[in-house]
Amino acid sequence: MRYQFFSRVAAALAVLAVMLGVTSAVQAQSPQQTGVQRAQVFNFPAGATVFPEGVAKDPNSNFFYVGATADGTIYRGDVRQPNRGLTVFLPGGADGRTTAIGLKVDNRGYLWVSGGATGNIWMYDTRNGRLLSQFNNGISNTFINDVTITPDGAAYFTDSRTPIIYRVAPNAQGIFTFEYWRDLNGTAIQYAPGFNLNGIANTADGAYLVVIKSDTGQLFRIATASKDVAEIPLAGGDKLTAGDGILLDGQTLHVARNSLNLIVQVRLASDFASGQQVGSFTDPSFGYTTTIAQAGDRLLVVNSQFNNRGPGLQPTQPFTVSSVPLPSAR
């Protein structure tokens, strides 16, 4: 059963890489595309088969966390010490965590982990690694992908295969409960076979969620109070196909376009109802960039190497996370 499970997860990730892959050479994708020459690189342990995906910066410390899709190991690094690389924080396989996709750390120091095709969600205490809660969505055709945390402490999750937004939030007694928060059938978000919604972020006040649909490159705004869904039309640049992890910093949305090794900046309107692509950049250290997290004036960028995963393919060792200056700081 263990081998069959790994095969299923590997197959799901292979489909994701193929569907989002772009075979043509990278061209100018949006205004002001530039290279970055000041990257710092964090190495995973030599020889570790990681194929990392999600990254989360702890808002109350210098630590950040990265998950391995290969076996569910959670690694930890210190943003001040790239030369020390990443070390194991939570071993793979514990608590049924055989893969790790999206990650986020909230203000309480709780680490949230999305479980992809397992349908699981885990919550850990970063102070001691203790498992605090675990949930399962009970859906077979599922891929719980990314997660964001609103100011009220609620966690929202995308599912790339089933059109649902999940929510885990504390009740009046402080007990976290899981719900199928928003059924997306009949909304502007129209699912197709394969991978659909991917990255998710929230506005600073928690009024809106912003999500990206990888296969079409569309952005959508979801109101957390009314649950209304609307597409965010964009001006300038290409559609954001292969859009993976996203980061919302004020009115600027950063989008990782994985197979293009490109980080795109989108300036959103004050009501987050429209936007314009204003820039993009890449770096020689990038390698199928899946997710991003902010660490001060820098971006942490995960180099998944999903394009080097599969029969006959060999990833470059060691796996890495890049740290590059935010565009405004370059």
C-alpha positions in Angstrom: 0.0 0.0 0.0 2.9 2.4 0.7 4.4 1.9 -2.7 1.0 2.3 -4.4 0.4 5.6 -2.5 3.7 7.0 -3.5 3.0 6.1 -7.1 -0.4 7.8 -7.0 1.1 11.0 -5.6 4.0 10.9 -8.1 1.5 10.4 -11.0 -0.6 13.3 -9.8 2.4 15.6 -9.7 3.6 14.4 -13.1 0.2 15.3 -14.5 0.5 18.7 -12.9 4.0 19.3 -14.4 2.8 18.2 -17.9 -0.4 20.2 -17.9 1.4 23.4 -16.7 4.6 22.9 -18.7 5.4 25.2 -21.5 7.7 23.8 -24.2 8.7 27.1 -26.0 11.6 29.2 -24.8 10.8 31.9 -22.3 10.2 35.2 -24.0 9.3 38.6 -22.6 6.2 37.7 -20.7 5.3 41.1 -19.2 6.7 44.6 -18.9 10.1 45.3 -17.4 11.3 41.7 -17.3 14.8 41.6 -15.8 17.3 39.2 -14.3 18.2 39.1 -10.6 21.9 38.9 -9.8 21.8 38.8 -6.0 20.3 35.5 -5.2 21.1 33.6 -2.0 20.6 29.8 -2.2 19.6 27.5 0.7 20.5 23.8 0.1 18.5 20.8 1.2 20.6 17.9 2.6 22.8 16.4 0.0 21.2 13.4 -1.7 17.8 13.9 -0.2 15.0 13.2 -2.7 12.8 16.2 -1.9 11.0 17.7 -4.9 9.9 20.6 -2.7 6.7 22.5 -3.2 5.4 24.8 -0.5 7.2 27.4 1.6 6.1 29.4 4.7 7.9 32.1 6.6 7.1 32.3 10.3 5.9 35.9 10.9 7.3 35.9 14.5 10.8 34.4 13.9 13.6 34.1 11.4 12.6 30.5 10.5 10.9 29.3 7.3 9.5 25.9 6.4 9.5 23.9 3.2 7.6 20.7 2.4 8.8 17.7 0.4 6.3 16.2 -2.0 8.4 13.0 -2.2 7.8 11.8 1.4 6.1 14.6 3.4 9.3 15.7 5.3 9.1 19.3 6.6 12.4 21.2 6.5 13.3 24.3 8.3 15.8 27.1 7.5 16.9 30.4 9.0 16.6 33.4 6.6 19.7 34.9 8.2 21.9 31.9 7.5 21.7 30.6 3.9 25.1 28.8 4.3 23.6 26.5 6.9 21.0 25.2 4.5 17.8 23.4 5.6 17.4 20.7 8.2 14.6 18.2 9.0 11.9 19.7 11.3 9.3 17.0 10.9 10.2 13.6 9.4 8.3 12.3 6.5 5.6 9.7 7.1 4.7 10.8 10.6 1.0 11.4 11.2 0.3 9.9 7.8 2.1 12.8 6.2 3.5 11.1 3.1 3.5 14.3 1.0 3.4 18.0 1.7 2.1 20.6 -0.7 1.1 24.1 0.5 2.4 25.5 3.8 1.6 28.5 5.9 2.6 29.7 9.4 0.0 31.8 11.3 0.6 34.4 14.0 0.1 31.8 16.7 3.1 29.9 15.4 0.9 27.1 13.9 2.2 25.5 10.8 -0.5 24.4 8.3 0.2 21.7 5.8 -1.8 20.7 2.7 -1.8 17.0 1.8 -2.5 17.0 -1.9 -4.0 13.7 -3.1 -4.2 12.4 0.4 -7.1 14.8 1.2 -5.4 15.6 4.5 -4.7 18.8 6.4 -2.3 19.0 9.3 -1.7 21.7 11.9 1.6 21.7 14.0 3.0 23.8 16.7 6.3 25.2 15.4 7.7 25.5 19.0 7.9 21.7 19.5 6.6 20.0 16.3 3.6 18.7 18.1 0.6 17.7 16.0 -2.4 19.9 17.0 -5.1 18.9 14.6 -5.6 16.8 11.5 -8.5 16.7 9.0 -9.5 14.8 5.9 -11.9 15.9 3.3 -13.3 12.4 2.5 -13.0 13.0 -1.3 -11.2 10.6 -3.6 -10.7 12.9 -6.6 -8.9 15.6 -4.7 -5.6 17.6 -4.5 -5.6 20.0 -1.5 -3.0 22.4 -2.8 -2.4 25.8 -1.2 -3.4 27.6 2.0 -3.8 31.1 3.3 -4.6 32.4 6.8 -6.9 35.4 7.3 -6.6 37.8 10.3 -9.3 36.0 12.2 -7.2 32.9 12.3 -9.2 30.9 9.7 -7.3 28.8 7.1 -8.6 28.6 3.6 -7.5 25.8 1.2 -7.7 25.3 -2.6 -8.5 22.0 -4.2 -7.0 21.6 -7.7 -9.3 18.7 -8.7 -12.6 19.3 -6.9 -14.3 22.8 -7.1 -14.4 23.5 -3.4 -12.7 26.0 -1.1 -12.1 24.4 2.4 -12.0 26.4 5.6 -10.6 25.4 9.0 -11.4 27.9 11.8 -11.6 28.0 15.6 -15.0 28.0 17.1 -16.1 29.9 20.3 -14.3 27.3 22.4 -11.1 27.6 20.4 -11.6 24.2 18.8 -10.7 24.0 15.1 -13.4 22.7 12.8 -13.3 21.8 9.1 -15.9 22.8 6.6 -16.6 22.7 2.8 -16.8 26.5 2.8 -17.5 27.4 -0.8 -18.8 25.1 -3.6 -17.5 26.7 -6.8 -20.0 24.9 -9.1 -22.0 27.5 -11.0 -19.6 30.4 -10.2 -17.1 32.2 -12.5 -14.5 29.6 -11.6 -15.2 26.7 -14.1 -13.3 23.5 -13.5 -11.9 21.3 -16.3 -10.2 17.9 -16.1 -6.8 18.1 -14.6 -5.4 20.8 -12.3 -7.4 24.0 -11.8 -7.2 26.3 -8.8 -3.7 26.5 -7.3 -2.3 29.5 -5.3 -4.4 31.4 -2.7 -3.8 34.6 -0.8 -5.9 37.0 1.3 -6.1 40.8 1.6 -4.7 42.3 4.7 -8.1 42.9 6.2 -9.3 39.4 5.3 -12.2 40.8 3.2 -11.2 38.9 0.1 -9.4 35.8 -1.1 -7.4 35.9 -4.3 -6.9 32.6 -6.2 -5.2 31.7 -9.4 -6.4 29.0 -11.9 -3.2 27.5 -13.3 -4.6 26.0 -16.5 -6.2 29.2 -17.8 -4.1 31.8 -16.0 -7.1 33.5 -14.6 -7.3 35.4 -11.2 -10.4 35.5 -9.1 -11.6 37.4 -6.1 -13.7 35.7 -3.4 -15.5 37.8 -0.7 -15.1 36.1 2.6 -18.4 37.6 4.0 -20.7 37.0 1.1 -18.7 34.2 -0.7 -19.3 36.1 -4.0 -16.8 35.0 -6.7 -15.6 37.3 -9.6 -12.8 37.1 -12.1 -10.1 39.8 -11.8 -9.5 41.1 -15.4 -5.9 41.9 -16.1 -4.4 44.5 -18.5 -0.9 44.1 -20.0 1.3 41.1 -20.4 0.3 37.5 -21.0 -2.3 35.3 -19.3 -0.8 33.9 -16.1 -0.9 30.2 -17.3 1.4 28.0 -15.2 0.6 30.3 -12.3 1.4 28.4 -9.0 2.1 30.1 -5.7 1.0 33.7 -5.1 1.9 36.4 -2.6 -0.2 39.5 -2.0 1.8 42.4 -0.6 -0.6 45.4 -0.3 -1.9 46.0 -3.8 1.0 44.0 -5.5 0.4 40.4 -6.3 3.5 38.3 -7.0 2.8 35.2 -9.1 5.2 32.3 -9.6 4.8 30.9 -13.1 6.4 27.5 -12.4 7.5 26.0 -15.8 8.6 29.5 -17.0 10.8 30.1 -13.9 9.3 33.6 -13.8 7.9 35.8 -11.0 5.3 38.2 -12.3 4.1 41.4 -10.5 0.5 42.5 -10.8 -0.8 45.8 -9.5 -4.3 45.3 -8.2 -7.0 48.0 -7.9 -7.9 49.3 -4.4 -11.0 47.0 -4.5 -9.0 44.1 -5.9 -11.5 43.9 -8.7 -9.0 44.4 -11.6 -5.3 44.6 -12.1 -2.4 45.2 -14.5 0.8 43.3 -15.0 3.7 45.7 -14.2 6.8 43.6 -14.3 8.5 40.2 -14.0 11.9 38.7 -13.3 13.8 35.5 -13.3 17.1 34.2 -11.9 19.7 31.6 -13.0 19.1 29.8 -9.7 15.4 29.1 -10.4 14.3 25.6 -11.2 10.6 25.1 -11.8 9.5 27.7 -9.3 6.4 26.6 -7.5 5.8 28.8 -4.4 7.0 32.0 -2.8 7.0 33.6 0.6 8.1 37.0 1.8 11.0 37.4 4.2 11.6 41.1 4.9 12.7 42.7 1.6 13.3 39.3 -0.1 11.4 36.5 -1.6 11.9 32.9 -0.8 11.4 30.9 -4.0 11.1 27.1 -4.1 12.9 25.3 -6.9 10.8 22.1 -7.2 12.5 20.5 -10.2 9.2 18.9 -11.1 10.4 18.9 -14.7 13.1 16.5 -13.6 10.7 14.0 -12.0 9.7 10.8 -13.7 11.2 7.7 -15.3 14.6 8.3 -16.8 14.9 11.8 -15.3 17.5 12.9 -12.8 17.2 16.0 -10.6 20.1 18.2 -9.9 21.4 17.7 -6.4 21.0 19.3 -3.9 17.5 20.7 -4.1 17.4 24.4 -3.3 15.4 27.4 -2.2 16.4 30.8 -3.7 16.2 34.1 -1.8 16.0 37.1 -4.1 15.3 40.8 -3.5 11.8 42.0 -3.9 11.4 44.0 -7.0 11.0 47.2 -5.1 14.3 46.5 -3.2 16.4 45.7 -6.3 
